[in-house]
Amino acid sequence: MFFIGYITVNDIDALKLRRLDLNSLVALHALLSTRSVSRSADLLCLGQPAVSHILKKLREQCGDPLLCRDGRGLTTTPYAEALLPALEAWLGEAQRLLAPPAFDPAALDGVYRLAMPDLLEAALLPELIAALQPQAPGLRLEVAAMAADEAEAALEARRIDGAVGHFPARSARLSRRELFRSGFVCLHHAGRLALPAALDAAALAGPPHLYTSYIGNSASLIDDYLAAHGQRRRVIASTASLLAIPLLLERLPAVAVLPALIGRVLRAEAGGLTLRPVSDAALEIAVEHVWHPRCDADPLRRFIDALLWRQTAAWREPQEEAELAGV
């Protein structure tokens, strides 16, 4: 058993140790273990002259012959015999230090902080937690609502570990994975407003519009789409709350054009609303998982990312339009 005590910077002879690298210590272990330059050279994949040169330098640095002639072979000096167990222990610690830690989701005990819009949370979080619990019961998923333009600062400050949503301002400082692309739907109350079965730009621009600033630049995306087709909509109200949209549509002969995932959740929460898909690839946004590059190789981040990828698989399949058409 070896005891490794605590040392401070003042205990380290930097001038002496900087001449000794890890490769030399590995070579020293091979030499003391095999007591042979030729066998050490085979183990190290080096030529015998190179190993002999390393041995010469080690003798100078240690102030001891380390290996001496004994008949037709070599034998270790008392200093080398005493050095070998400590050297093996040190190299074992070095190997464990540099090896990637084993990742076991079942052994996790902590928190993963994920920013996500509330309605995206309603759509994705139940299945995500259901998948997470059997695999990592000790991990708590802490979800916070956060505007897309706040995510980067929060990730850099370590207030969150990741964010899921639509991030139109693509920062080169963040790592990201596109989970799926969402088309748009036209949400309205059938008792207040009748719309044609096929929604072209003219039909979409006809009725009054409600929009929410909660989903970032989606409003300007819709306006640009209509302008490209020579149309312009009339916005009668805007709100910062998505939850206000169904309440307003129940009272007004108006429409709200929203990403399909959000529209579906709103309709599920408020009966009587109808969804009509807007079948145009020009109206589409990416929903992404973003994180700070310092977590690129973090096994926990990779684990959460893999869960998100699996839980959003249905949204990557070309079935959304057919499903919405039957609503």
ABEGO torsion letter per residue (X at the ends): XBBBBBBBAAABBAAAAAABBAAAAAAAAAAAAAGBAAAAAAAAGBBAAAAAAAAAAAAAAAGBAGBBBBEABBBBBAAAAAAAAAAAAAAAAAAAAABBBBBBAAABBEBBBBBBBAAAAAAAAAAAAAAAAAABAABBBBBBBBBAAAAAAAAAAGABABBBEBBABBBAABBBBBABBBBBBBBBBAAABBBBABBBAAAAAABBBBBBAAAEAAAAAAAAAAAAAGBBBBBABBBABAAAAAAAAAABBBBBBBBAAAAAAAAAABBGBBBBBBBBAABBBBBBBBBBAAAAABAAAAAAAAAAAAAAAAAABBAAAAAAAAX
